[in-house]
Amino acid sequence: MRPKPCDSPNALDLIKELDDATEQMMAISVDQVGSPQWQEAFSRQQLAFRVWRDYLYLNADEKPPARLLNIA
């Protein structure tokens, strides 16, 4: 059973967070890769991607194979 629309996150908010997190990570210069600032941005981007992916899987008419659910 699908969740009611009010129970589910807003797709526009989720994709905006993913875009913002990716932009933050890309704004860090290459010499900062691996720094605490980069690690924080990387973690934010990865979380935003997982939340977006989970939202898509939850709302898909056909579920992906279970092996694809463990990609990130």
N, C-alpha and C positions, 0 to 999 in steps of 0.2 A: 504494500500500500504506500502510495506517495504521500509525503508530508503536505500539509496545507500550505498554500503560498505564504501565509503569515509566519509559519514556522521555519521557513527556509530563508537562507541569507539572500540578500539582494545581489543579483549578478553584476550589476553596474558597480556596486561598492567593491565586490571581490576583484573584478578586473582592474579597477582603479588602483587598488592596493597592490596588485601584482605589477602594474605599470610603474607606480611610484617606487616600489621596492627595487625593481630592475633598474630604474633610472638612478636611484641612490647608489646602487652597486657599481653601475657603469661610470659614475662621476668620480670614483676613486681612482687615482693615478696608479699606473702599473707598479711603481716602486712601493706602493702601499699594500699590494696584494699579500695577504697573510697577516696583516696587522690587526689589532683588536677592532679598529673601525671597519675594516673590510670584513672580518668575521661576523660582526654584528649585521652589516648590510647583507652579507651572504645568507645568514640564518633567516633574516626577514624575507628575503626573496624566495628561499626554499619553502618556507612556511606558506607564503602567499600562493606559490605554485601548487603546493599540496592541497590547500583549501579550495583553490579554483578547480583543480583536477577532480577532487572529491565531489564538488558541486556538479560538475559535468557528468560524472558517473552516476550520481544520484538521480539526475534528471534525464538521463538517456533512456530512450525507449528500449534499447537492447543493451544488456550489460556486457562489458568487455570480459574476455577470459580472465580467470583469477590470476594467471601469471603476469598479466599486464598491470595489476593493481599494486605491485611491489616495485615500480620503476624508480620512484624518487622518495 
